[in-house]
Amino acid sequence: MNEKINNSFEEFENNKRRRKLLPWWIKVFCWIFMLFGVMAFVCLILGFTDIKPALAFYGFESNEPFSLNGMLVITLGILKGVTAFSLWFEKDFAIKLGKIDAIIGIIICGVSMLILPFLNDGFNIQIRLELAFLIPFLLKLNRIEKEWERITK
């Protein structure tokens, strides 16, 4: 009987929610980016029609979903959506995917800030606000990674 109670307590301790490791601002962005991922997929489908949605993310813009910039924006949107979904639903691979997502986002922001101004007409450097969220996001994921992996579903 005592062994059965101890096993119950061990199961209770292992049933902690991974989602509780996420701060409120990441939880808010999870919902925003899950919606963003769905909208990116819809924009991809709209590319087969005469409707051309305006696409913009991380400084890349396009009105044509099947252009280089359009595919980049759609791909990033779907990646953000999948990352948000995996974090919200506590998937095992969520932290690794989130770190990949953050690193790609930082690199893409860097390209749009430091390389695109030289390629476009006129020299116009813009500081990307997204970096103010991507860097803390990456740091937070690094901090909670071991605890995330320790907690099993």
Secondary structure in CASP SS format (residue, H / E / C, confidence):
PFRMAT SS
TARGET T0000
AUTHOR 0000-0000-0000
METHOD secondary structure of the structure
MODEL  1
M C 1.00
N H 1.00
E H 1.00
K H 1.00
I H 1.00
N H 1.00
N H 1.00
S H 1.00
F H 1.00
E H 1.00
E H 1.00
F H 1.00
E H 1.00
N H 1.00
N C 1.00
K C 1.00
R C 1.00
R H 1.00
R H 1.00
K H 1.00
L H 1.00
L C 1.00
P C 1.00
W H 1.00
W H 1.00
I H 1.00
K H 1.00
V H 1.00
F H 1.00
C H 1.00
W H 1.00
I H 1.00
F H 1.00
M H 1.00
L H 1.00
F H 1.00
G H 1.00
V H 1.00
M H 1.00
A H 1.00
F H 1.00
V H 1.00
C H 1.00
L H 1.00
I H 1.00
L H 1.00
G C 1.00
F C 1.00
T C 1.00
D C 1.00
I C 1.00
K C 1.00
P C 1.00
A C 1.00
L E 1.00
A E 1.00
F E 1.00
Y C 1.00
G C 1.00
F E 1.00
E E 1.00
S E 1.00
N C 1.00
E C 1.00
P C 1.00
F C 1.00
S C 1.00
L H 1.00
N H 1.00
G H 1.00
M H 1.00
L H 1.00
V H 1.00
I H 1.00
T H 1.00
L H 1.00
G H 1.00
I H 1.00
L H 1.00
K H 1.00
G H 1.00
V H 1.00
T H 1.00
A H 1.00
F H 1.00
S H 1.00
L H 1.00
W H 1.00
F C 1.00
E C 1.00
K C 1.00
D C 1.00
F C 1.00
A H 1.00
I H 1.00
K H 1.00
L H 1.00
G H 1.00
K H 1.00
I H 1.00
D H 1.00
A H 1.00
I H 1.00
I H 1.00
G H 1.00
I H 1.00
I H 1.00
I H 1.00
C H 1.00
G H 1.00
V H 1.00
S H 1.00
M H 1.00
L H 1.00
I C 1.00
L H 1.00
P H 1.00
F H 1.00
L H 1.00
N C 1.00
D C 1.00
G C 1.00
F C 1.00
N C 1.00
I C 1.00
Q C 1.00
I C 1.00
R C 1.00
L C 1.00
E C 1.00
L H 1.00
A H 1.00
F H 1.00
L H 1.00
I H 1.00
P H 1.00
F H 1.00
L H 1.00
L H 1.00
K H 1.00
L H 1.00
N H 1.00
R H 1.00
I H 1.00
E H 1.00
K H 1.00
E H 1.00
W H 1.00
E H 1.00
R H 1.00
I C 1.00
T C 1.00
K C 1.00
END
